[in-house]
Amino acid sequence: MPFFLVTQTSLVEARDEQEAAQTGVDRLRSGGQVTVSVKSDETTITHVVVAAMVEEPLPIWPPEAVNPPHSAVAIPEAASVAPESRKLILKRMLADGLALLGRRT
């Protein structure tokens, strides 16, 4: 399977680098439409528009969590997230990491 370098560039108005970085990451995390450059070799760059994501509300899992019995053991919040939601969270984390790496030059 080949590797691709995927970069996203934004022109952001901000007071300093920190605010600019935060604004750029917030835009990516918002789930809106994003345009990225995909580089497959030294000369081939393709610009791809990724559609906005539509999120569904997180399900309450397990159903008993609404009114747990008094003898219930406390479960960390992350353990109650459905596998589909974990996948979405990991994809966002990866996208954030790749966006930060793309700015390093």
N, C-alpha and C positions, 0 to 999 in steps of 0.2 A: 504494500500500500504506500503510495507516495506521500511526501510531506508538502505542506503549503504554508507560506508565510501570510497570515491574515492580519491586516492593519486597519485601524479606524482613526481618522484624523478629524478634529473639530476645531473650528475657529471660535474661541470663547473670549468674551470680554469679562475681565476680572481685575481686582485690585492687585493681586499677587499670584505667584505660581501655585500656592496651596489652594486658593479659592478657584483658580482656573481648573486645577486637577479635580477638585471636588465637584465642580459644575459639570465637567466632562463625564465623570463617572456616574453622576446622578442621571444624566441624560441617557446613558447606556442602560442603567438599571431600571429606568422608567418603562422599559419594554416597548418603546416607540420604534418606528422604522429607522433602520441604520444602514448607511452605505459603507461598505468595506472594500479594500483593495486586496485581491488574492494573487500572490506571486507564486508561480509554479516553477520558474527557473529565472536565470539572469535577465531574460528579455521579455518574458510573457507575464503581463499583469492584466488581470480581469477585474472590473469593478462590478460588484454584486450588491443589489439592494435586498436587504433582509426585512421581510414584513414585520409589522408590530405583532407582539405576542398578546394573545387574549388569555388572561389568567382566570381560572376558576377558583372560587373560595376554597380554602383548605378544609378538608373534611375533619370532623371531630372523631378521633380514633383513640382508643376503643369507645364504643357508644356509652359504656358505663361511666366514662370519665365525667359526664355532666353531673351526676350525683353519686360519687364513689362511696362505697360502704366505709364505715369508720375504721375498719381493720385494713383498709387499702394501704399499700406501700407507695410512697411518693415515687413517681416515675419522672425522670428528667424530660423537659419539654421536647427535646429533639427526638426522643424515642417514640413520641406519639404522632410524628409526622409520617404521612403515607409515603411509600417508596417513590411514587410518581413525583411528589413534592420535593423529596430529597434530590431526585435527579434534576429537577428544575433549579434548585438551589446550587447544586454542584456546577451546572452549566453556566449559571450567572457568575459564580466565583471564578470559573475558568475564563470566561469572557473578560471579567475585570482584570484578571492577571495578565491575559494576553494584551489587553489594551494598555496596561502599564508597561509591559515589555516593549510594545510597539513604539512608545515615546522615547525609549532609550536610544540615543544615537551619538 
